[in-house]
Amino acid sequence: MDIYQARIAALSALIGSSSQKSFAERHDLDASHLSQLLNGHRKMGERAAANLEAKIGLPEGTLRAPKIDDGTYPTSSGSPSAVQENRSPYRVLPVIGYVQAGEFCEAIDNFQPGDADEWMEAYGPAGAHAFILRVEGISMDPDFRPGDLVVIDPDAQWNTGDFVVAKRSSDQAVTLKQIKREGEHYYLFATNPAWPQRIIEMNEEWHVCGRVRRKITEY
């Protein structure tokens, strides 16, 4: 069962023996839209599921990340990461930009669903504070291009050679780079050979916010 089928099953279970029309009227829903979702004529994506949760008054995740009969979470078929890691619990994560990522680095425990306009499945394991970063700029081209989506995990241990998100305290700048080490010193490295400032030495101003878990290539 993929995530879309699981959402339909969860919504159908909520409707139960009621008619679709009466359920829609009770929760001020568009009956036609509800019917299209249940019949599979319209996919119930992240935003649609979140909107239904809010209108019906459901706990967060009831429709976005429903459990299936064996107590596990479905994965989305079609993603290579999901196929390789389909034994992992299904998660939905906030999709944020670099400005929000800077705030996130300072208050990962206080990030709320309303702080992100978009949520997306993690396509694999992710820590409790993970988020999805929308890449900006070309400093990491061709590894990461503008608009790419990468799962960032603040709880994951990073090592030399990993891709990480780091923040500079002086101006709250956030950057995605590869971390390298030379002797006792760590550096943030831009993989784009044409980038003018490829190497940034890490000092007391810089700290790593999280390690890149994966790039989402299909969604």
N, CA, C and O of each residue as an XYZ file, in Angstrom:
876
protein
N       0.844     -1.192      0.000
C       0.000      0.000      0.000
C       0.882      1.245      0.000
O       1.748      1.386      0.864
N       0.672      2.161     -0.968
C       1.456      3.386     -0.963
C       0.746      4.446     -0.131
O      -0.350      4.210      0.378
N       1.369      5.614      0.006
C       0.852      6.645      0.905
C      -0.504      7.169      0.453
O      -1.349      7.493      1.287
N      -0.724      7.259     -0.861
C      -1.998      7.787     -1.347
C      -3.145      6.821     -1.032
O      -4.226      7.246     -0.626
N      -2.903      5.531     -1.219
C      -3.915      4.539     -0.880
C      -4.193      4.530      0.614
O      -5.336      4.376      1.045
N      -3.123      4.699      1.407
C      -3.284      4.704      2.865
C      -4.109      5.906      3.313
O      -4.918      5.796      4.234
N      -3.910      7.036      2.673
C      -4.688      8.233      3.039
C      -6.164      8.040      2.704
O      -7.043      8.409      3.482
N      -6.420      7.457      1.538
C      -7.809      7.193      1.158
C      -8.453      6.233      2.145
O      -9.599      6.432      2.549
N      -7.724      5.192      2.535
C      -8.258      4.211      3.493
C      -8.547      4.879      4.832
O      -9.565      4.596      5.462
N      -7.645      5.773      5.271
C      -7.851      6.464      6.543
C      -9.058      7.390      6.480
O      -9.833      7.471      7.434
N      -9.219      8.081      5.369
C     -10.359      8.977      5.209
C     -11.658      8.185      5.137
O     -12.661      8.580      5.731
N     -11.644      7.075      4.415
C     -12.838      6.224      4.321
C     -13.249      5.704      5.697
O     -14.435      5.620      6.015
N     -12.238      5.355      6.512
C     -12.530      4.854      7.858
C     -13.173      5.948      8.710
O     -14.040      5.667      9.536
N     -12.748      7.188      8.507
C     -13.332      8.305      9.254
C     -14.793      8.531      8.860
O     -15.635      8.835      9.705
N     -15.077      8.381      7.585
C     -16.448      8.583      7.103
C     -17.356      7.461      7.608
O     -18.514      7.686      7.959
N     -16.802      6.253      7.636
C     -17.539      5.108      8.169
C     -18.839      4.861      7.432
O     -18.862      4.790      6.203
N     -19.921      4.731      8.182
C     -21.221      4.430      7.582
C     -21.958      5.681      7.111
O     -23.030      5.585      6.514
N     -21.387      6.849      7.379
C     -22.029      8.082      6.924
C     -21.929      8.195      5.402
O     -21.057      7.589      4.780
N     -22.805      8.956      4.831
C     -22.698      9.218      3.400
C     -21.637     10.293      3.184
O     -21.366     11.103      4.069
N     -21.048     10.286      1.999
C     -20.034     11.296      1.704
C     -20.632     12.695      1.805
O     -19.976     13.632      2.260
N     -21.875     12.821      1.378
C     -22.524     14.130      1.390
C     -22.700     14.649      2.811
O     -22.383     15.801      3.108
N     -23.211     13.786      3.685
C     -23.435     14.233      5.065
C     -22.117     14.518      5.783
O     -22.035     15.438      6.596
N     -21.090     13.727      5.481
C     -19.777     13.945      6.086
C     -19.214     15.281      5.620
O     -18.647     16.035      6.411
N     -19.374     15.572      4.322
C     -18.874     16.833      3.768
C     -19.606     18.016      4.391
O     -18.984     19.021      4.737
N     -20.922     17.901      4.534
C     -21.700     18.996      5.117
C     -21.330     19.216      6.578
O     -21.245     20.354      7.041
N     -21.111     18.123      7.297
C     -20.799     18.217      8.727
C     -19.488     18.957      8.971
O     -19.330     19.661      9.968
N     -18.536     18.780      8.026
C     -17.210     19.382      8.216
C     -16.932     20.517      7.243
O     -15.788     20.944      7.086
N     -17.991     21.006      6.587
C     -17.862     22.132      5.653
C     -16.831     21.834      4.565
O     -15.943     22.641      4.292
N     -16.969     20.659      3.952
C     -16.070     20.240      2.879
C     -16.795     20.298      1.547
O     -18.025     20.273      1.504
N     -16.044     20.374      0.470
C     -16.605     20.314     -0.880
C     -16.886     18.843     -1.194
O     -15.962     18.038     -1.308
N     -18.157     18.505     -1.331
C     -18.544     17.102     -1.532
C     -17.955     16.524     -2.816
O     -17.570     15.356     -2.853
N     -17.882     17.342     -3.870
C     -17.332     16.876     -5.137
C     -15.842     16.580     -5.003
O     -15.348     15.570     -5.503
N     -15.137     17.476     -4.320
C     -13.698     17.281     -4.106
C     -13.456     16.040     -3.255
O     -12.539     15.263     -3.523
N     -14.278     15.859     -2.235
C     -14.154     14.687     -1.365
C     -14.353     13.404     -2.165
O     -13.622     12.431     -1.985
N     -15.338     13.411     -3.040
C     -15.619     12.235     -3.871
C     -14.451     11.919     -4.804
O     -14.097     10.754     -4.986
N     -13.856     12.951     -5.393
C     -12.711     12.756     -6.291
C     -11.522     12.150     -5.553
O     -10.810     11.308     -6.100
N     -11.307     12.582     -4.304
C     -10.222     12.027     -3.500
C     -10.465     10.554     -3.203
O      -9.567      9.725     -3.349
N     -11.673     10.240     -2.788
C     -11.998      8.866     -2.403
C     -12.000      7.926     -3.599
O     -11.680      6.746     -3.458
N     -12.354      8.429     -4.764
C     -12.394      7.596     -5.967
C     -11.033      7.508     -6.662
O     -10.888      6.799     -7.657
N     -10.044      8.225     -6.141
C      -8.722      8.187     -6.740
C      -8.582      9.043     -7.979
O      -7.563      8.966     -8.665
N      -9.597      9.873     -8.289
C      -9.510     10.744     -9.454
C      -8.633     11.962     -9.179
O      -8.190     12.646    -10.102
N      -8.394     12.216     -7.913
C      -7.517     13.309     -7.511
C      -6.638     12.793     -6.372
O      -7.149     12.251     -5.392
N      -5.323     12.959     -6.496
C      -4.420     12.457     -5.452
C      -4.508     13.314     -4.190
O      -4.598     14.540     -4.249
N      -4.479     12.625     -3.048
C      -4.464     13.341     -1.783
C      -3.007     13.587     -1.390
O      -2.387     12.765     -0.714
N      -2.475     14.725     -1.822
C      -1.093     15.065     -1.513
C      -0.946     15.609     -0.106
O      -1.890     15.603      0.684
N       0.269     16.084      0.196
C       0.567     16.581      1.544
C      -0.367     17.715      1.949
O      -0.948     17.706      3.034
N      -0.498     18.689      1.053
C      -1.271     19.882      1.404
C      -2.757     19.554      1.537
O      -3.424     20.047      2.446
N      -3.279     18.717      0.625
C      -4.690     18.340      0.700
C      -4.980     17.585      1.991
O      -6.000     17.820      2.640
N      -4.079     16.675      2.361
C      -4.263     15.914      3.596
C      -4.209     16.831      4.813
O      -4.997     16.680      5.746
N      -3.274     17.786      4.800
C      -3.146     18.723      5.925
C      -4.382     19.604      6.045
O      -4.845     19.880      7.152
N      -4.921     20.048      4.901
C      -6.127     20.878      4.919
C      -7.320     20.109      5.477
O      -8.117     20.655      6.241
N      -7.438     18.846      5.095
C      -8.532     18.021      5.614
C      -8.392     17.805      7.117
O      -9.377     17.866      7.852
N      -7.172     17.553      7.569
C      -6.936     17.390      9.007
C      -7.398     18.623      9.778
O      -8.036     18.514     10.825
N      -7.064     19.806      9.238
C      -7.424     21.053      9.913
C      -8.932     21.270      9.925
O      -9.497     21.659     10.947
N      -9.583     21.021      8.795
C     -11.025     21.258      8.699
C     -11.830     20.273      9.541
O     -12.825     20.642     10.165
N     -11.390     19.022      9.552
C     -12.122     18.003     10.305
C     -11.775     18.065     11.788
O     -12.537     17.588     12.628
N     -10.611     18.659     12.110
C     -10.179     18.737     13.498
C      -9.465     17.484     13.956
O      -9.667     17.018     15.077
N      -8.623     16.934     13.080
C      -7.923     15.688     13.375
C      -6.539     15.962     13.946
O      -5.962     17.014     13.675
N      -6.000     15.041     14.727
C      -4.613     15.171     15.193
C      -3.666     15.200     13.993
O      -3.907     14.545     12.979
N      -2.600     15.961     14.126
C      -1.618     16.082     13.053
C      -1.075     14.712     12.654
O      -0.655     13.927     13.504
N      -1.089     14.437     11.344
C      -0.559     13.182     10.833
C      -1.598     12.112     10.589
O      -1.288     11.073     10.006
N      -2.844     12.347     11.030
C      -3.894     11.332     10.856
C      -4.066     10.950      9.399
O      -4.204      9.771      9.071
N      -4.059     11.951      8.519
C      -4.206     11.692      7.088
C      -2.890     11.836      6.331
O      -2.701     11.179      5.307
N      -1.992     12.665      6.804
C      -0.717     12.830      6.102
C       0.181     11.614      6.278
O       0.914     11.250      5.359
N       0.136     10.988      7.433
C       0.998      9.834      7.695
C       0.205      8.754      8.432
O       0.510      8.433      9.580
N      -0.807      8.196      7.774
C      -1.647      7.202      8.448
C      -0.941      5.860      8.610
O      -0.148      5.455      7.761
N      -1.238      5.187      9.697
C      -0.715      3.848      9.896
C      -1.577      2.845      9.135
O      -2.783      3.035      8.975
N      -0.931      1.769      8.667
C      -1.680      0.707      8.022
C      -1.928     -0.400      9.034
O      -1.516     -0.280     10.188
N      -2.584     -1.462      8.631
C      -3.091     -2.459      9.567
C      -2.043     -3.071     10.480
O      -2.350     -3.402     11.626
N      -0.807     -3.231     10.003
C       0.207     -3.874     10.840
C       0.927     -2.896     11.749
O       1.908     -3.250     12.403
N       0.427     -1.636     11.788
C       1.001     -0.652     12.698
C       2.170      0.117     12.132
O       2.704      1.005     12.796
N       2.585     -0.207     10.905
C       3.692      0.509     10.283
C       3.144      1.631      9.414
O       1.932      1.805      9.293
N       4.052      2.388      8.812
C       3.657      3.482      7.954
C       3.976      3.130      6.503
O       4.987      2.481      6.234
N       3.134      3.546      5.577
C       3.411      3.261      4.165
C       4.522      4.145      3.646
O       4.805      5.203      4.209
N       5.159      3.701      2.553
C       6.121      4.534      1.850
C       5.537      4.874      0.503
O       4.568      4.253      0.065
N       6.118      5.852     -0.156
C       5.663      6.241     -1.474
C       6.411      5.429     -2.513
O       7.637      5.503     -2.591
N       5.693      4.658     -3.310
C       6.336      3.863     -4.353
C       6.879      4.787     -5.414
O       6.347      5.879     -5.615
N       7.919      4.377     -6.090
C       8.461      5.185     -7.172
C       9.728      5.914     -6.794
O      10.471      6.345     -7.676
N       9.997      6.064     -5.520
C      11.236      6.722     -5.130
C      12.301      5.686     -4.873
O      12.053      4.745     -4.118
N      13.490      5.812     -5.468
C      14.557      4.850     -5.211
C      14.861      4.723     -3.730
O      15.092      3.620     -3.234
N      14.863      5.861     -3.010
C      15.155      5.801     -1.586
C      14.088      5.038     -0.844
O      14.381      4.296      0.094
N      12.829      5.221     -1.269
C      11.753      4.526     -0.587
C      11.868      3.029     -0.805
O      11.592      2.249      0.107
N      12.271      2.617     -1.995
C      12.422      1.195     -2.278
C      13.539      0.590     -1.445
O      13.403     -0.509     -0.909
N      14.641      1.315     -1.343
C      15.778      0.795     -0.609
C      15.554      0.791      0.893
O      16.128     -0.032      1.606
N      14.708      1.722      1.386
C      14.564      1.880      2.823
C      13.115      1.724      3.255
O      12.669      2.386      4.192
N      12.360      0.826      2.556
C      10.941      0.741      2.810
C      10.570      0.092      4.125
O       9.386     -0.039      4.434
N      11.559     -0.319      4.911
C      11.257     -0.834      6.231
C      11.249      0.280      7.268
O      10.903      0.035      8.424
N      11.613      1.475      6.892
C      11.686      2.583      7.828
C      10.326      3.243      7.970
O       9.541      3.233      7.022
N      10.024      3.822      9.138
C       8.751      4.510      9.325
C       8.599      5.667      8.357
O       9.558      6.374      8.051
N       7.383      5.846      7.886
C       7.088      6.949      6.982
C       7.041      8.248      7.785
O       6.462      8.288      8.870
N       7.648      9.304      7.255
C       7.654     10.605      7.912
C       7.326     11.683      6.901
O       7.651     11.561      5.720
N       6.681     12.735      7.368
C       6.538     13.947      6.559
C       7.332     15.037      7.252
O       7.306     15.152      8.477
N       8.047     15.850      6.453
C       8.945     16.862      6.996
C       8.626     18.223      6.397
O       8.142     18.299      5.267
N       8.890     19.307      7.136
C       8.682     20.645      6.583
C       9.714     20.952      5.507
O      10.889     20.611      5.644
N       9.267     21.595      4.444
C      10.158     22.049      3.373
C      10.413     23.534      3.605
O       9.478     24.334      3.595
N      11.673     23.904      3.813
C      11.982     25.286      4.158
C      13.137     25.824      3.324
O      13.887     25.067      2.706
N      13.262     27.145      3.321
C      14.349     27.803      2.601
C      15.489     28.135      3.542
O      15.464     27.758      4.714
N      16.486     28.837      3.035
C      17.695     29.104      3.806
C      17.434     30.041      4.989
O      18.042     29.881      6.047
N      16.533     31.016      4.820
C      16.244     31.942      5.915
C      15.598     31.189      7.064
O      16.004     31.333      8.217
N      14.581     30.377      6.743
C      13.942     29.579      7.780
C      14.910     28.577      8.388
O      14.845     28.279      9.581
N      15.799     28.067      7.567
C      16.764     27.089      8.077
C      17.640     27.714      9.154
O      18.008     27.052     10.123
N      17.974     28.998      8.982
C      18.755     29.690      9.991
C      18.015     29.768     11.309
O      18.605     29.578     12.372
N      16.710     30.049     11.243
C      15.896     30.091     12.450
C      15.750     28.689     13.032
O      15.751     28.500     14.248
N      15.627     27.723     12.147
C      15.452     26.336     12.567
C      16.668     25.854     13.354
O      16.535     25.110     14.326
N      17.840     26.280     12.931
C      19.069     25.876     13.617
C      19.075     26.340     15.067
O      19.678     25.702     15.930
N      18.403     27.448     15.325
C      18.407     27.996     16.677
C      17.302     27.433     17.552
O      17.410     27.442     18.778
N      16.233     26.939     16.925
C      15.082     26.520     17.730
C      14.403     25.308     17.115
O      13.214     25.351     16.802
N      15.145     24.240     16.943
C      14.583     23.075     16.270
C      13.451     22.448     17.056
O      12.592     21.789     16.470
N      13.423     22.635     18.373
C      12.357     22.041     19.169
C      11.066     22.847     19.088
O      10.003     22.363     19.478
N      11.158     24.084     18.577
C       9.984     24.953     18.564
C       9.364     25.101     17.184
O       8.444     25.899     17.003
N       9.855     24.343     16.206
C       9.338     24.458     14.843
C       7.952     23.829     14.787
O       7.788     22.666     15.155
N       6.959     24.576     14.335
C       5.574     24.131     14.314
C       5.095     23.938     12.873
O       5.665     24.515     11.947
N       4.036     23.118     12.681
C       3.532     22.873     11.328
C       3.220     24.153     10.561
O       3.427     24.208      9.348
N       2.724     25.187     11.248
C       2.371     26.423     10.567
C       3.561     27.204     10.075
O       3.401     28.139      9.290
N       4.762     26.843     10.519
C       5.957     27.560     10.105
C       6.413     27.187      8.700
O       7.304     27.836      8.153
N       5.828     26.166      8.113
C       6.181     25.740      6.751
C       4.918     25.659      5.910
O       3.896     25.138      6.357
N       4.993     26.175      4.693
C       3.845     26.121      3.792
C       3.737     24.772      3.090
O       2.690     24.428      2.543
N       4.811     24.026      3.111
C       4.844     22.764      2.362
C       5.463     21.671      3.226
O       6.440     21.897      3.940
N       4.874     20.492      3.144
C       5.396     19.321      3.853
C       5.553     18.198      2.839
O       4.766     18.094      1.898
N       6.547     17.373      3.022
C       6.830     16.306      2.065
C       7.365     15.087      2.793
O       7.956     15.194      3.868
N       7.150     13.925      2.190
C       7.643     12.703      2.804
C       9.167     12.651      2.783
O       9.816     13.207      1.896
N       9.718     11.968      3.782
C      11.167     11.923      3.951
C      11.838     10.901      3.047
O      13.050     10.966      2.844
N      11.070      9.950      2.497
C      11.627      8.905      1.636
C      12.723      8.100      2.327
O      13.676      7.673      1.676
N      12.603      7.892      3.610
C      13.589      7.101      4.327
C      13.761      7.590      5.748
O      13.010      8.457      6.194
N      14.735      7.054      6.471
C      14.953      7.419      7.868
C      15.250      8.905      8.030
O      15.888      9.523      7.178
N      14.779      9.462      9.132
C      15.038     10.863      9.455
C      14.840     11.046     10.946
O      13.912     10.482     11.527
N      15.707     11.832     11.569
C      15.613     12.071     12.994
C      14.421     12.933     13.368
O      13.705     13.443     12.507
N      14.226     13.084     14.664
C      13.057     13.800     15.173
C      13.026     15.261     14.748
O      11.948     15.852     14.671
N      14.194     15.863     14.466
C      14.255     17.277     14.124
C      14.594     17.514     12.650
O      14.972     18.625     12.277
N      14.467     16.515     11.835
C      14.840     16.633     10.419
C      13.914     17.585      9.672
O      12.759     17.783     10.050
N      14.444     18.165      8.610
C      13.648     19.016      7.736
C      14.173     18.867      6.316
O      15.239     18.292      6.096
N      13.425     19.382      5.362
C      13.839     19.344      3.956
C      14.217     20.756      3.531
O      13.425     21.689      3.660
N      15.431     20.898      3.025
C      15.930     22.201      2.584
C      15.818     22.322      1.075
O      16.209     21.421      0.332
N      15.273     23.454      0.633
C      15.240     23.749     -0.799
C      16.521     24.498     -1.153
O      16.757     25.605     -0.667
N      17.341     23.892     -1.996
C      18.671     24.429     -2.294
C      18.581     25.748     -3.049
O      17.750     25.921     -3.942
N      19.458     26.675     -2.668
C      19.593     27.954     -3.357
C      21.047     28.111     -3.822
O      21.973     27.630     -3.169
N      21.226     28.778     -4.938
C      22.576     29.068     -5.408
C      23.226     27.884     -6.125
O      22.672     26.786     -6.174
N      24.421     28.138     -6.680
C      25.091     27.133     -7.523
C      26.455     26.729     -6.962
O      27.265     26.145     -7.682
N      26.722     27.029     -5.692
C      28.050     26.721     -5.154
C      28.321     25.222     -5.076
O      29.477     24.802     -5.021
N      27.243     24.399     -5.071
C      27.420     22.950     -4.954
C      27.098     22.211     -6.247
O      27.005     20.984     -6.260
N      26.929     22.953     -7.322
C      26.665     22.335     -8.624
C      27.895     21.509     -9.059
O      29.017     21.994     -8.909
N      27.733     20.309     -9.579
C      26.488     19.661     -9.980
C      25.873     18.734     -8.918
O      24.854     18.095     -9.181
N      26.475     18.654     -7.731
C      25.916     17.768     -6.707
C      24.518     18.208     -6.290
O      23.609     17.390     -6.150
N      24.364     19.513     -6.094
C      23.069     20.075     -5.715
C      22.829     21.332     -6.527
O      23.676     22.223     -6.580
N      21.671     21.394     -7.156
C      21.336     22.540     -7.998
C      20.181     23.322     -7.376
O      19.452     22.788     -6.541
N      20.007     24.593     -7.780
C      18.906     25.394     -7.238
C      17.564     24.685     -7.407
O      17.233     24.203     -8.490
N      16.807     24.631     -6.328
C      15.515     23.974     -6.348
C      15.539     22.540     -5.882
O      14.490     21.974     -5.572
N      16.727     21.929     -5.824
C      16.818     20.561     -5.311
C      16.335     20.513     -3.867
O      16.461     21.486     -3.123
N      15.783     19.371     -3.485
C      15.294     19.173     -2.123
C      16.159     18.137     -1.432
O      16.335     17.029     -1.939
N      16.701     18.495     -0.273
C      17.580     17.586      0.461
C      17.091     17.450      1.895
O      16.686     18.431      2.519
N      17.130     16.231      2.409
C      16.736     15.974      3.794
C      17.920     16.281      4.703
O      18.990     15.691      4.560
N      17.724     17.206      5.637
C      18.754     17.610      6.587
C      18.385     17.062      7.972
O      17.267     17.262      8.448
N      19.316     16.383      8.599
C      19.039     15.754      9.889
C      19.994     16.290     10.957
O      21.164     15.908     10.985
N      19.505     17.173     11.837
C      20.360     17.699     12.912
C      20.795     16.635     13.915
O      21.776     16.828     14.633
N      20.079     15.517     13.973
C      20.398     14.465     14.940
C      21.396     13.442     14.393
O      21.865     12.579     15.135
N      21.721     13.533     13.114
C      22.628     12.557     12.501
C      24.082     12.970     12.711
O      24.434     14.137     12.541
N      24.906     12.025     13.073
C      26.336     12.291     13.248
C      26.982     12.563     11.894
O      26.759     11.821     10.938
N      27.775     13.617     11.812
C      28.458     13.909     10.545
C      29.943     13.566     10.653
O      30.536     13.577     11.732
N      30.513     13.262      9.487
C      31.924     12.919      9.402
C      32.563     13.689      8.253
O      31.865     14.242      7.403
N      33.875     13.721      8.231
C      34.588     14.373      7.133
C      34.143     13.779      5.797
O      34.073     12.560      5.641
N      33.848     14.645      4.851
C      33.376     14.212      3.543
C      31.873     14.291      3.390
O      31.363     14.220      2.272
N      31.143     14.437      4.505
C      29.688     14.541      4.428
C      29.273     15.913      3.915
O      30.019     16.886      4.026
N      28.070     15.974      3.351
C      27.453     17.257      3.022
C      26.654     17.703      4.243
O      25.912     16.921      4.837
N      26.817     18.967      4.604
C      26.170     19.478      5.806
C      25.586     20.863      5.547
O      25.943     21.545      4.586
N      24.682     21.250      6.434
C      24.215     22.635      6.481
C      24.885     23.285      7.683
O      24.813     22.768      8.798
N      25.541     24.427      7.452
C      26.237     25.140      8.520
C      25.715     26.569      8.607
O      25.232     27.136      7.627
N      25.824     27.132      9.805
C      25.336     28.494     10.037
C      26.433     29.338     10.661
O      27.188     28.874     11.515
N      26.508     30.605     10.213
C      27.474     31.555     10.753
C      26.753     32.494     11.713
O      25.778     33.143     11.334
N      27.219     32.568     12.928
C      26.510     33.314     13.968
C      26.514     34.818     13.747
O      25.568     35.496     14.150
N      27.555     35.360     13.117
C      27.675     36.816     12.978
C      26.562     37.433     12.149
O      26.083     38.523     12.464
N      26.143     36.742     11.088
C      25.089     37.287     10.227
C      23.963     36.300      9.965
O      23.102     36.551      9.122
N      23.960     35.179     10.679
C      22.917     34.159     10.559
C      22.882     33.500      9.178
O      21.881     32.887      8.806
N      23.980     33.628      8.416
C      24.032     33.025      7.081
C      24.025     31.503      7.185
O      24.669     30.919      8.056
N      23.285     30.880      6.279
C      23.198     29.416      6.225
C      23.726     28.954      4.879
O      23.421     29.552      3.847
N      24.511     27.898      4.891
C      25.075     27.401      3.635
C      25.095     25.878      3.616
O      25.246     25.230      4.652
N      24.942     25.330      2.440
C      25.080     23.889      2.219
C      26.445     23.641      1.605
O      26.742     24.163      0.531
N      27.277     22.857      2.264
C      28.633     22.608      1.785
C      29.079     21.195      2.171
O      28.415     20.509      2.949
N      30.202     20.781      1.619
C      30.841     19.531      2.034
C      31.867     19.865      3.109
O      32.628     20.822      2.970
N      31.887     19.085      4.169
C      32.829     19.370      5.249
C      34.097     18.538      5.058
O      34.039     17.333      4.812
N      35.240     19.208      5.178
C      36.529     18.542      5.005
C      37.451     18.896      6.168
O      37.221     19.861      6.898
N      38.492     18.094      6.318
C      39.431     18.308      7.420
C      40.866     18.237      6.903
O      41.217     17.377      6.095
N      41.667     19.152      7.388
C      43.099     19.160      7.089
C      43.823     19.370      8.412
O      43.788     20.463      8.977
N      44.475     18.330      8.901
C      45.100     18.414     10.212
C      44.052     18.554     11.295
O      43.167     17.710     11.434
N      44.159     19.635     12.066
C      43.198     19.881     13.134
C      42.097     20.853     12.723
O      41.245     21.211     13.536
N      42.112     21.276     11.471
C      41.168     22.297     11.013
C      40.091     21.696     10.104
O      40.351     20.797      9.305
N      38.869     22.226     10.257
C      37.750     21.816      9.413
C      37.420     22.938      8.440
O      37.575     24.119      8.751
N      36.957     22.541      7.247
C      36.640     23.499      6.205
C      35.291     23.162      5.571
O      34.887     22.001      5.511
N      34.607     24.206      5.101
C      33.393     24.035      4.312
C      33.791     24.213      2.855
O      34.363     25.234      2.472
N      33.479     23.205      2.051
C      34.006     23.137      0.684
C      32.873     23.195     -0.334
O      31.910     22.435     -0.238
N      32.985     24.094     -1.306
C      32.039     24.200     -2.417
C      32.507     23.297     -3.551
O      33.645     23.412     -4.007
N      31.647     22.410     -4.002
C      32.059     21.438     -5.018
C      32.037     21.993     -6.441
O      32.569     21.359     -7.352
N      31.443     23.143     -6.645
C      31.433     23.771     -7.971
C      32.822     24.339     -8.258
O      33.240     25.277     -7.579
N      33.551     23.802     -9.241
C      34.919     24.264     -9.512
C      34.987     25.721     -9.949
O      36.051     26.336     -9.887
N      33.855     26.282    -10.393
C      33.856     27.671    -10.841
C      33.472     28.646     -9.731
O      33.437     29.856     -9.954
N      33.184     28.131     -8.542
C      32.760     29.009     -7.452
C      33.959     29.801     -6.938
O      35.019     29.222     -6.700
N      33.808     31.130     -6.761
C      34.971     31.965     -6.411
C      35.562     31.680     -5.029
O      36.779     31.747     -4.854
N      34.722     31.366     -4.057
C      35.224     31.088     -2.714
C      34.869     29.648     -2.353
O      33.849     29.379     -1.720
N      35.740     28.731     -2.774
C      35.425     27.310     -2.613
C      35.683     26.797     -1.205
O      35.093     25.796     -0.798
N      36.551     27.463     -0.454
C      36.943     26.952      0.856
C      36.695     28.005      1.935
O      37.172     29.136      1.833
N      35.950     27.625      2.960
C      35.706     28.478      4.119
C      36.227     27.742      5.346
O      35.757     26.650      5.663
N      37.184     28.330      6.028
C      37.678     27.688      7.242
C      36.662     27.879      8.363
O      36.188     28.988      8.608
N      36.339     26.786      9.032
C      35.393     26.864     10.139
C      36.106     27.402     11.381
O      37.173     26.921     11.763
N      35.493     28.407     11.996
C      36.008     28.937     13.252
C      34.874     28.966     14.265
O      33.861     28.292     14.078
N      35.031     29.735     15.331
C      34.018     29.740     16.386
C      32.686     30.313     15.921
O      31.661     30.128     16.577
N      32.703     31.015     14.774
C      31.465     31.585     14.250
C      30.568     30.535     13.589
O      29.350     30.704     13.520
N      31.169     29.471     13.112
C      30.417     28.479     12.348
C      30.045     27.276     13.217
O      30.819     26.838     14.068
N      28.836     26.756     12.979
C      28.492     25.467     13.581
C      27.610     24.693     12.604
O      26.851     25.278     11.831
N      27.723     23.392     12.655
C      26.966     22.519     11.759
C      25.561     22.332     12.313
O      25.379     21.955     13.471
N      24.565     22.603     11.464
C      23.160     22.447     11.863
C      22.658     21.028     11.619
O      21.784     20.548     12.340
N      23.196     20.364     10.623
C      22.710     19.025     10.317
C      23.395     18.442      9.098
O      23.975     19.155      8.278
N      23.312     17.124      9.004
C      23.921     16.405      7.882
C      22.873     16.095      6.827
O      21.712     15.836      7.144
N      23.293     16.123      5.573
C      22.415     15.738      4.477
C      22.197     14.226      4.526
O      23.154     13.453      4.470
N      20.953     13.817      4.628
C      20.604     12.392      4.604
C      20.472     11.873      3.181
O      20.979     10.806      2.836
N      19.775     12.662      2.364
C      19.555     12.240      0.975
C      19.018     13.413      0.169
O      18.484     14.378      0.717
N      19.173     13.307     -1.139
C      18.518     14.241     -2.053
C      17.268     13.571     -2.583
O      17.309     12.417     -3.010
N      16.160     14.286     -2.557
C      14.899     13.727     -3.054
C      14.863     13.947     -4.566
O      14.833     15.083     -5.040
N      14.866     12.865     -5.296
C      14.947     12.963     -6.753
C      13.624     12.726     -7.459
O      13.472     13.076     -8.630
N      12.659     12.130     -6.753
C      11.352     11.879     -7.365
C      10.267     12.208     -6.355
O      10.283     11.722     -5.224
N       9.316     13.047     -6.784
C       8.214     13.414     -5.906
C       7.073     13.940     -6.731
O       6.035     14.310     -6.184
